[in-house]
Amino acid sequence: MNSAVLSSKEVFGSHTAQNIATELKKNIFDERSIFNKMVTIVRDNGANIKKAISDILQRHHHPSVAHTQNEMQSYSNIFQS
């Protein structure tokens, strides 16, 4: 299995689903001519990124296992206190 990070860019302004979708499409997908070549996108669990990818960009996505695991650990620590 192969994976790669294509880019990491800051989103200026409000991190709404629309702003994230615009930045992803314009600054990463269109810049590299890959929008129609992607099979899936790995993302964090934020509602704004889910909406940006599935509703606005209409692409398939999967949550990051590492991000999910980190959230579970954080919740576990809260309840142990």
Contacts in CASP RR format, 6 or more apart in sequence:
PFRMAT RR
TARGET T0000
AUTHOR 0000-0000-0000
METHOD contacts of the structure
MODEL  1
MNSAVLSSKEVFGSHTAQNIATELKKNIFDERSIFNKMVTIVRDNGANIK
KAISDILQRHHHPSVAHTQNEMQSYSNIFQS
3 42 0 8 1.000
6 28 0 8 1.000
6 32 0 8 1.000
6 34 0 8 1.000
7 27 0 8 1.000
7 28 0 8 1.000
9 23 0 8 1.000
9 27 0 8 1.000
9 28 0 8 1.000
11 19 0 8 1.000
11 20 0 8 1.000
11 23 0 8 1.000
13 19 0 8 1.000
15 48 0 8 1.000
16 48 0 8 1.000
17 47 0 8 1.000
17 48 0 8 1.000
17 49 0 8 1.000
17 50 0 8 1.000
17 51 0 8 1.000
17 52 0 8 1.000
17 55 0 8 1.000
17 56 0 8 1.000
18 52 0 8 1.000
18 56 0 8 1.000
20 48 0 8 1.000
20 49 0 8 1.000
20 52 0 8 1.000
21 52 0 8 1.000
21 53 0 8 1.000
21 56 0 8 1.000
21 57 0 8 1.000
24 52 0 8 1.000
24 53 0 8 1.000
24 57 0 8 1.000
25 35 0 8 1.000
25 57 0 8 1.000
28 34 0 8 1.000
29 35 0 8 1.000
29 38 0 8 1.000
38 59 0 8 1.000
39 60 0 8 1.000
40 59 0 8 1.000
40 60 0 8 1.000
40 61 0 8 1.000
40 62 0 8 1.000
41 53 0 8 1.000
41 59 0 8 1.000
41 60 0 8 1.000
41 61 0 8 1.000
41 62 0 8 1.000
42 61 0 8 1.000
42 62 0 8 1.000
42 63 0 8 1.000
42 64 0 8 1.000
43 49 0 8 1.000
43 50 0 8 1.000
43 53 0 8 1.000
43 61 0 8 1.000
43 62 0 8 1.000
43 63 0 8 1.000
43 64 0 8 1.000
44 63 0 8 1.000
44 64 0 8 1.000
44 67 0 8 1.000
45 63 0 8 1.000
45 64 0 8 1.000
45 67 0 8 1.000
45 68 0 8 1.000
45 71 0 8 1.000
50 61 0 8 1.000
53 59 0 8 1.000
53 61 0 8 1.000
54 60 0 8 1.000
54 61 0 8 1.000
END
